[in-house]
């Protein structure tokens, strides 16, 4: 997810218009001092024609209404929390099952599509934000419920590996769609990768590898609040390889060599952002740069699919003692200050920076292969500026998913050879 200011070939523009505030579920006898809140900028996009069509053609249009009815049956905060946890987890499982071909398709939208999960989740958070239960709900507890919903419906709490030897453990992450005010139809191939690979076993030259996945929001505030570290910290010491994945440049896959400690501030899915250093715990020990430990040379050399794969070593820095930004094709120079990693200065660079910094702080730099992979931009067919899908769009997404799966397989095998 490179900063959209520098990414070329972005899909056709489709401006979002005529958004109206949605109705939210309410229970009889709301509390006198309600903590209910209006929909967020992200949730307001839900009423657009394209999101509604995506939900309808996947059968996910029934998710939010069913969730609202379940909420209204809760008679205490504890019951509400159980409902949120159950329904959030069920949404993730349903999305994974649909992509992987289990159960009914729910409509004619291709199964590989990641967008039903995104828009259904927003429908649920909108219902929860405006819900007024009989028992009363203060703002702090409502925020906790929303946080539970966000984590469970993105698979962040469902990462499980089977016991036993002989099975490599791999963790892959993706992202929600983004730049939706440019084109509300956008799908994120990294999210499709996460749904397609979750819980699967990939056969590699070094034996089978079990893949677990999760998806992350395109929102600065969630990253500031530690959503990446909270999700990944329990698992990094126990796995054999990880890669964060996001959408990057047109027509190519990049293995990003270096990640920078800088936010460019481009607007996120809430249309917020400001330039600043990536905020992390213990900033006094925070490095300006972190590096991939994925076997990038082996990945680039392998035949993994139709998109060319590059070892991307470029960064943007302020050299030591300097004041102006300089692009460096071969990585940062000693003592420099980060202004963009190989993956830019948006949230893809930040998830790579946070995940690899966490790896290093856990003392795993020399033993755990991990880094970031950028997929090609997912493009619609020529001339399609209005339809939510088309044959080329589906083919591109399927090819990207298949190639990332192959990249993971190569990475596991090459990393195992390096250990021997």
N, C-alpha and C positions, 0 to 999 in steps of 0.2 A: 504494500500500500504506500507507494511513493507519493509525496506531496503532489496533489493534482495540479499545482502550478507548473510543474516541470514534466508531468507525464503527457506524452503525445498520443494522439489517436483516441481520445476519449470518445465514448459512444455519442450518438446523436442527441441533441438537446431536447428536453421536454419539460417545459416550465410547469410547476405545480400551481394550480389556480383553484379559486373558489373553495377553500377549506372552511369547514364550519365546525364549531365545537360539537363533539359527539355527546349523545345521551349516555349516562352511566347508570349502572345498576344501583338501586338503593333499597334498603330494608325499611320496613315500617318503623316509625318512631325514631328518627335519627337523633343522635346526641345533640344536646343544646349547643355545645361548642365543638363543631365538626372540624376534623383535621383534613377533610377531603380537599383535594387540590385540582386545579384545571389540568387538562392534558398538556404534555410537554410539546415542544417543537417537533420532536421525533414522532410522537403519537399522533399529532395533527395530520401528518401526511397519510395516515391510514385511510382517510376518507376519499383519497384520490381514486379515480376510475381504475388505474392499473393495479394498485394493491387489492382493491375489491375483486377484480377479475382473477388475480393470482390466487386469492383465498377461495373464491368460488370454484375455480377449475381444478383445485386440489382437494376440495372437501374440508379445508381448514377454516372455512368461514363459520363453522359451528363451534369452534374451540372457545372463543371468548364468551359467547352466550352461555355455553354449558358451564364455564368457569364462574360466571356471575351467579348462576343458580346455585352452584355448590357453595359459594361464599355466603349467600343469603341463608343457608341452612346452618351456618356456624353460630354458636351461642356463646362463645368465649374466644379470647385471643389464642389460647392453646389449640382450640378446634380450628380456628382460622389458619394458624400456622401449619397444621397438619394438612389442611386442604391445599394451601399454596404449595407445600413441598410435594404433595402427591401429584397435583395437576401440572406443576412445572416439570417434574421428572417424566410424567406421561407424555408431555408435549415433545420433549427431547427424544424419547423412545419412538414415538409415532413418526417423527421426522426421519430418524435413522432408518426405521423399518420401511418407510415409503421409498426412500432413496435406494435401499438395498433389496427392494423387490418383495418384501413381506407384507401380507395383508392387502386390502383393497387400495387402488390408486386414488380413489375418491374423486376422480375427474380425468379430463383429457390432458392436463398439464404433464409434461414428461417427468418421470420419477426422479431424475437426477437433479431436479431444481431445489436450490437451497432457500428460495424466497418465501415459500409458505411458512417455514419456521420463523423467519424474521417478522413477518407481518402478523402472524398469529400471536407471537409473544407480545408485540406492541398492543394488540387488542386486549390481552390479559392484563398488562401493566396499566392500561388506561382504565379498565374496570376496577382494578384494585385501588388506583389512585383516587377514584371518585366514590368508592364504596362507603356507605354510612351504616354500620352495623348497629343493632339494638344495644349492644353492650358498651358502645363508645370506643373510640380508638384515637389515641393521641398521635401526634406527628412522628414521634420517635419510633413507636411500635409499627406504624404504617410503613415507615422507611425500612424497618427490619424485614417486614413481610415482602416488600418490593425487592429487597436484596436477595432474599431466599428464592424468589421467583426468577430473578435474573440468573442466579448461579445454577439452579436446577435445570432450567430450560435451555441452558447452553452446554449441558453435559459436564460442567466443572465439578459436580459432586458425584458423578457416576463413573469415575475412572477406577477400574478394577482390573487386576491382572490375576490369572490363575496361578496356583501354586505349582511347584515342580520345576525340574531342571530341563534344559534342552530347548527352551522356548525364549527367544530374545524378547525384550520388552521395549516398545517404542511408543513415544508420546508425540502427537502431531496436533497443532492448533491452527484454527482458521479465524476468519473475521465475518462480521455482519456486512451486508451491502453498505455502500457509502456514496457520497456525492449525489444524493438523491434529488436535490434541487436542480441539478443539471439534467438528470434523466431518472425519473422515478421508477423506471422499469429495471434498473440495474440489478444484476445478480453478482455475487462475489464467488469466483471459482474456489477460493480458499475455504469458504464455508461449505461448498459442495464437496470438496476433498474431505473435510472433517466428517461430514455425514456419510460419505461413501466408505471411508476407511474404518470408522469406529467399530471396535470389537472384531475386526477381521484378522485373519492370519495370512501374512505374505510369505510366500516361499522364496527364500534367498539362497545364494550359493553357500551360505554358512548355516543353513537350516531355517526352520520356521520362525517367524517374528510376529508376535501379537501386537496389534496397534490399538491404542486407546486415544481418543480425541476430545477436544473441547473447542468451543467458539468464544470469541471475545467481542465486546462492543467497540464501536468506533466513537469513543467518547473520552476526552481528556480526563474528565473528573474521575471516572472509574479507574483509570490507570494511576492517577494521583492517590486514590484511596487504597491502592495495593491489590487490585483484583488479580493481577498476573502472579504476584508472589504468593498470594493466598492460595491460588489454584495449583501452582506448580511445586511449591516447597515440599509438600508431603511425598512427592513422587520422584523428584530428581535423584535422590540418593539410591533409589531402588530400580532404576531403569538402565537400559543399555544405550539408548540414543534418543534425542529429541530434535524436532525441528518446528519452529514457528513458520507459518506460511501466510502469504498475503498476495493480493493482486498488484502487479508492478508495471512493467513496460509492454509495449505492443510487440507481439510476435516472438517473444523470447522468454526463457527462464534464466534467472540469475541466482547463483549462490553468493550471498553477500558476505564478503570477507571481514568487514569492520563495521561496527555499530558505534554511533556517537551519542554523547550525553546532552543532546540539544533538541528542543522542540521548536519547530519553525512557526507554529501557531496557526496554521491553516485551519479554517473552520471544520469542526467535527460534525457528527450527526445532529447535534444540538445547536449548530451554528455558533459555537464558542471556540475560543483559542487565543493564546498569546505567546509570543516568543519568550522562552525561558529555558534554563537548565532543567533536565529531567529530574523531578523531585523524587528522591529515594530516601530510605532510612539511612542514618549515619552518613550524611553528606560530606563529613570531613574526610572520609576515606574513599569517596566516590572518584573513580577514574574517568577521564575524558573519553576513553575508548575501550571497547571490548572486542574480542575477536571470535570468529567461528572456530569450532574444533571439528566440524564436519569434514569428511575426506573429500574436499572440493576438487582436487585433481582427478580422482577416480570418477567422480560424478560427471565432470565435464567430458572426460574421455569416453564414457560409456554411451551406447546407443539406447536411449531411453524413450524416444518418441519423435514426433515430427517437428517439435520446436527446438531450435538451437539452445544450448545451455552454456552459460558463461560464468567464469570465475570473476566476479566483479570486485575490483580492488579500489575503485574511486572513492574519495571522500572530499568534503569541503572543510577547511580548517582556518583558524587564525594562527599563523606561525608564532612560535615563541618570540616575544618581544615586539610583535607586530600589532596592527590595529585593523587591517583589512582582510577580508575573506579571500582564500586562495583555493582553487580546485586542484587536488592532487590525484593523478591517475594511479599512483602506486601506493596509496595508503598514507596515513598521517606521518608527520615528522616529529621528532622528539620534542616534548614540551609544548605541543600545540594545543589549542582549544577547539573543541568540536563545534562545527556548525552544520554538518550533515554527514551521516554515515553512508555506506554504499547504497543503502535502501532509502536515502533521503532524510527528511526531518519530520516525517509524519508518524503515525502510530505504528506502522510496520517496523520502522527503525526502532521505535521505542519498545515494542514488545521483544524485539531481538536483543536490544540493549539490556532490558530488565531480566530476561530469561538467562542470558549469558553471564550477567553480573551475579545473579543468584547462584548459577552454577559455580562461579569462581569463589563466591563468599562461603559456599558450602564445602570448599576444598576439592572440587571435582574437575577442575580445569584439565588435568592431565589424564583423567580416566573416563570422562563422559563426553562423547561426541555430541555436539549440539550447535545450532546456529539457525540461520534464516534462509528460506527459499522464496523467491518472488516468482509468481506465475505470470503468464501472458495476460494482457487485458482481454476480458471476455467480450467479444464483439458480436453484434447482430449481423444478419445478412445485409448485403448491399441494398440501400434504399429503404430499409425498414426503420422508420422513425416513430411508429405508433403502436405496432403490435407487441405484445408482451413476450412473444417467443417466435422462433422460426427455425427451420431445419439447420441452418448454418450455426445459429446460436447454440442449439442443443449439441451438434457435433463438436463444436469448439470446446464446450464445457466437458463433454465426455472424454475428449482427447487430452485436455489438461489434467483431469482427474487421473486418467490412466498413466500419464507420464509422471506425475508426482508420485504415484504408487511405485513406478519403476525407479525413480530417483531414490526413494526410501529404501527399496530393496538393494540397490547398489551401495548406498551409504552403510547399511547394516553389514553387508559382506565385506566391504573395504575396511570398515572399522574393526571387524573381527580379525581379518588378516593382519592388520597393523598390531593387534594385541599379541598375536602368536610369535 
